[in-house]
Amino acid sequence: MTLTTTDATLCLRPEGNLLASRAKELTATFLAELEGCEATTVELDLSEVGEVDSIGVNIVVGLFRECESRGLEYVVTVGDPHVHSLFTLFKLDQWFTVQAAEHA
């Protein structure tokens, strides 16, 4: 997991795919990073993620709900067109910002 923090944004960039086998690890890491977070925006950078299963979608939505409860803006950046299509299919882009990575 790569973390980047600017004055206003906490960027979470998981390494590997968002799959059921990693759900506990990723959820715990994401929640730990939100503790004491002074940023106003959380960006989940999935630009290097090529596979997201149904549990991975639940992780993304769970992080959104946690950010929403804390009053934080939530942005998801995707690189793989299949992942972007998945988020659009589930209409996640109607709940939070889903944007294409610059290099995608």
C-alpha positions as a LaTeX table, in Angstrom:
\begin{tabular}{lrrr}
\hline
Residue & $x$ (\AA) & $y$ (\AA) & $z$ (\AA) \\
\hline
Met1 & 0.00 & 0.00 & 0.00 \\
Thr2 & 1.30 & 3.39 & $-0.96$ \\
Leu3 & 0.08 & 6.40 & 0.97 \\
Thr4 & 0.41 & 9.99 & $-0.09$ \\
Thr5 & $-0.88$ & 12.91 & 1.92 \\
Thr6 & $-1.11$ & 16.50 & 0.80 \\
Asp7 & $-2.69$ & 19.29 & 2.80 \\
Ala8 & $-6.17$ & 18.38 & 1.61 \\
Thr9 & $-5.99$ & 14.83 & 0.22 \\
Leu10 & $-5.12$ & 11.42 & 1.60 \\
Cys11 & $-4.32$ & 9.11 & $-1.32$ \\
Leu12 & $-4.59$ & 5.35 & $-0.70$ \\
Arg13 & $-2.98$ & 3.25 & $-3.43$ \\
Pro14 & $-3.28$ & $-0.50$ & $-2.81$ \\
Glu15 & $-0.82$ & $-2.84$ & $-4.46$ \\
Gly16 & $-2.36$ & $-5.83$ & $-6.18$ \\
Asn17 & $-5.99$ & $-6.52$ & $-6.89$ \\
Leu18 & $-9.09$ & $-5.96$ & $-4.74$ \\
Leu19 & $-10.15$ & $-9.52$ & $-4.08$ \\
Ala20 & $-11.91$ & $-11.42$ & $-1.29$ \\
Ser21 & $-8.63$ & $-12.98$ & $-0.22$ \\
Arg22 & $-7.35$ & $-9.51$ & 0.77 \\
Ala23 & $-10.54$ & $-8.04$ & 2.22 \\
Lys24 & $-9.59$ & $-8.04$ & 5.92 \\
Glu25 & $-6.09$ & $-6.73$ & 5.26 \\
Leu26 & $-7.23$ & $-3.89$ & 2.98 \\
Thr27 & $-10.17$ & $-2.87$ & 5.13 \\
Ala28 & $-8.03$ & $-2.74$ & 8.27 \\
Thr29 & $-5.34$ & $-0.72$ & 6.49 \\
Phe30 & $-7.82$ & 1.75 & 5.01 \\
Leu31 & $-9.59$ & 2.31 & 8.34 \\
Ala32 & $-6.29$ & 2.71 & 10.19 \\
Glu33 & $-5.23$ & 5.43 & 7.75 \\
Leu34 & $-8.48$ & 7.33 & 8.27 \\
Glu35 & $-7.87$ & 7.57 & 12.02 \\
Gly36 & $-6.60$ & 11.03 & 12.76 \\
Cys37 & $-6.81$ & 11.99 & 9.10 \\
Glu38 & $-6.86$ & 15.76 & 8.72 \\
Ala39 & $-7.42$ & 15.73 & 4.97 \\
Thr40 & $-10.77$ & 16.78 & 3.53 \\
Thr41 & $-10.61$ & 14.34 & 0.60 \\
Val42 & $-9.75$ & 10.66 & 0.39 \\
Glu43 & $-8.63$ & 9.35 & $-2.98$ \\
Leu44 & $-8.65$ & 5.61 & $-3.50$ \\
Asp45 & $-6.18$ & 5.22 & $-6.36$ \\
Leu46 & $-6.88$ & 1.97 & $-8.18$ \\
Ser47 & $-4.87$ & 2.97 & $-11.25$ \\
Glu48 & $-2.68$ & $-0.13$ & $-10.94$ \\
Val49 & $-5.54$ & $-2.51$ & $-10.03$ \\
Gly50 & $-6.65$ & $-4.82$ & $-12.80$ \\
Glu51 & $-9.14$ & $-7.05$ & $-11.01$ \\
Val52 & $-11.94$ & $-6.31$ & $-8.56$ \\
Asp53 & $-14.35$ & $-9.01$ & $-7.39$ \\
Ser54 & $-17.68$ & $-8.52$ & $-5.58$ \\
Ile55 & $-15.94$ & $-8.33$ & $-2.20$ \\
Gly56 & $-13.56$ & $-5.75$ & $-3.66$ \\
Val57 & $-16.58$ & $-3.67$ & $-4.67$ \\
Asn58 & $-17.82$ & $-3.98$ & $-1.09$ \\
Ile59 & $-14.46$ & $-2.70$ & 0.17 \\
Val60 & $-14.72$ & 0.36 & $-2.10$ \\
Val61 & $-18.31$ & 1.04 & $-1.00$ \\
Gly62 & $-17.43$ & 0.46 & 2.67 \\
Leu63 & $-14.63$ & 3.00 & 2.47 \\
Phe64 & $-17.04$ & 5.44 & 0.82 \\
Arg65 & $-19.52$ & 5.01 & 3.68 \\
Glu66 & $-16.79$ & 5.54 & 6.25 \\
Cys67 & $-15.62$ & 8.71 & 4.49 \\
Glu68 & $-19.20$ & 9.94 & 4.20 \\
Ser69 & $-19.77$ & 9.43 & 7.93 \\
Arg70 & $-16.66$ & 11.51 & 8.64 \\
Gly71 & $-17.67$ & 14.28 & 6.23 \\
Leu72 & $-14.83$ & 13.52 & 3.81 \\
Glu73 & $-15.03$ & 13.78 & 0.04 \\
Tyr74 & $-14.31$ & 10.43 & $-1.66$ \\
Val75 & $-12.78$ & 9.98 & $-5.10$ \\
Val76 & $-11.86$ & 6.73 & $-6.82$ \\
Thr77 & $-9.29$ & 6.76 & $-9.61$ \\
Val78 & $-9.22$ & 3.76 & $-11.94$ \\
Gly79 & $-6.81$ & 2.80 & $-14.70$ \\
Asp80 & $-8.21$ & $-0.42$ & $-16.10$ \\
Pro81 & $-11.19$ & 0.13 & $-18.42$ \\
His82 & $-12.81$ & $-3.09$ & $-17.15$ \\
Val83 & $-12.70$ & $-1.84$ & $-13.58$ \\
His84 & $-14.17$ & 1.49 & $-14.71$ \\
Ser85 & $-16.95$ & $-0.38$ & $-16.55$ \\
Leu86 & $-17.67$ & $-2.44$ & $-13.43$ \\
Phe87 & $-18.06$ & 0.68 & $-11.31$ \\
Thr88 & $-20.31$ & 2.25 & $-13.96$ \\
Leu89 & $-22.38$ & $-0.95$ & $-14.23$ \\
Phe90 & $-23.02$ & $-0.88$ & $-10.48$ \\
Lys91 & $-23.72$ & 2.87 & $-10.76$ \\
Leu92 & $-21.07$ & 3.64 & $-8.16$ \\
Asp93 & $-20.30$ & 6.82 & $-10.09$ \\
Gln94 & $-23.67$ & 8.12 & $-8.87$ \\
Trp95 & $-22.54$ & 7.81 & $-5.23$ \\
Phe96 & $-19.00$ & 9.18 & $-5.53$ \\
Thr97 & $-16.56$ & 10.47 & $-8.12$ \\
Val98 & $-15.03$ & 7.76 & $-10.32$ \\
Gln99 & $-12.33$ & 9.17 & $-12.56$ \\
Ala100 & $-9.92$ & 7.71 & $-15.09$ \\
Ala101 & $-6.23$ & 7.75 & $-14.23$ \\
Glu102 & $-4.21$ & 10.23 & $-16.27$ \\
His103 & $-2.04$ & 7.51 & $-17.81$ \\
Ala104 & $-4.96$ & 5.17 & $-18.58$ \\
\hline
\end{tabular}
